[in-house]
């Protein structure tokens, strides 16, 4: 699936995802974790997918699962209008994981393919850095949500602080 709704917002979110997820892949590699890809989803506020794309490489035996998880995370978050992160409705017994975040009142971003905290952290960084986010204090809303709903996500802090190598 590629772009269903092409507009400047979805294009910007996709570019941001490519950058942030590339940083996450590099950080995981440094930690000895061999994860190189997954599925990125942009959905509307109700969780209806507008865009799903493979970013990086995924073993063929995991591709369908990662695709389904990314879409499920966005859909589930869309069903919980009062939630900001899919972690708030996480249910491992039903294979419902964290990794989707509301960008604003109109969009949700989701990813599946990394360890769960990294999926969430990458989407938090995208939401935090999005031009759609009207919060003036960097990461203040998302950090507050994390502390309130489940405590600190150390992967979010790593991605916020990450500086890619200069060429």
N, C-alpha and C positions, 0 to 999 in steps of 0.2 A: 504494500500500500504506500502510496506517496501522497503528495499534497492534494487534499480534497478541497480545502478552502485556501486558495492562494491570496495572501495579502501581506502588507509590510510587517504586521505583527508576527504572523507565523514564520515568515522568512527570518526575522530577527531572532526569534526564539530558537529556530533550528541552528543558526550560526552560533548562538551562545552555547547551545548544547554541544556542538562539535568541539568548541574550545574547552569548556569546562570538563567534559568527559575525557578529552585527550589528556588534560591535566590529571584527572583521577586515574586513568590507565597508567600514566607515568609514575605517580605516587605509589600505586599498588605494586608496580613492577619493582620499585625500590624496596618495598617491604617483602618481596619474594612471592607475591600473589599474582598468578598468571591469569588475569582477566583482561580481555582485549576488546570487548564489545557487548552489545545488547540492543534492545529496541527502545526507541524514544517515541513518546506519544504526546501530541498536543490535543487537548479536548476543550470543548466549550464548558461553561460553568456547570452544566447539567451532566457532564461526563461523557458526552457524545464525541467520539474520536473525529478529529478534523484532519489529522496527519499522523502517520506512523512510519518510522524509518529505521532501518538497521544502521547503527553507527559502530564502526569497527568490525571485527570478525567474531563470529559465534560458531562453536562446534555445531554441525548439522543436527546432532541428536538433541541439542538444547534450544534450537532456534524457535520452534513452535511454542515451547513452554515460555520462553522469554517474551515472545510476541504477546501471548495470551495474558501473561502477568502484567505487562505494561498497560494494556488496554483495560484489564480488570481493575487495576489500581486507580486509573483515571475515572472509570465508571463509578466505582464505589465511592470515591471522594465526591463525585458529582451528586450522589444520592444523599450525602450528608452536608447540607448547605451550611451548617454551623461549624464544620471542621475546616481546618486549613491544610492539614497533612493527612495522608492516608494512614499514617501510623496511629492516628486516633481511633480508627476502626479496624486495626490490625487483628487478625485471627489466624494464627498458624495452623490450628486444627482444620480450618477450611482452606488452607493455602492462600490466605489473604495477607499480603505483606505491605510494609511501608515502602515508599518510593514515588509517591505522587504528592504534588504541592500546588495549591492555588497561587497563581501569579497575581491575579487581581479578581475583580468581580466577573470577568469575562472568560478567563482561560485557566486551564490546569495543565501542568507538565508532569510527565511520569517517565520513569526509566526502569528497566529490568535487565540485569546481566552482570551486575557487580554484587559483592556482598551487600546485604540489605541496608545497612547503615550508610554505605557509600551511595547506593541508589538514591536514598533520601537526601543525603548531603549535597549531591550534585544538583538535584532539583531545587533545593533550598538556595544554593548559590545562584542558580539561574534566576529564580524569583527575586532574590535579593538584589541582583545587579540589573534586573530588567528595567528598561526605560518606562515600563508600565507601573512600576512600584513607586508610589507617591510618598513613601516613608522617607523622611530626610536623614535619619540616623542610620548609617549602614548596618544592616542585619538586625536592627533592634527588634522589629516585629517577629522575625523568625527565631531569633535566640529566645525571646520571651515565650514563644509558643513551645519550643523544645523543652525549656525548663518546666513549663506548666504541665505539659502533656506527658512527658516521660523522662525528663532530665537532659543532660548535655549529650550531644552527638559529637564526639571528638573528631570524626571525619569531616564534619562541616568546618570546624576550626582549621583543619589542615588545608582544606580547599580554599577557604577564605584567605589564608596566608600564603598560598602557593604562588611562586613567581616562576614562570617558565624560563628555561635557559635562554640567554640571548645568543643569537647567531653571530 
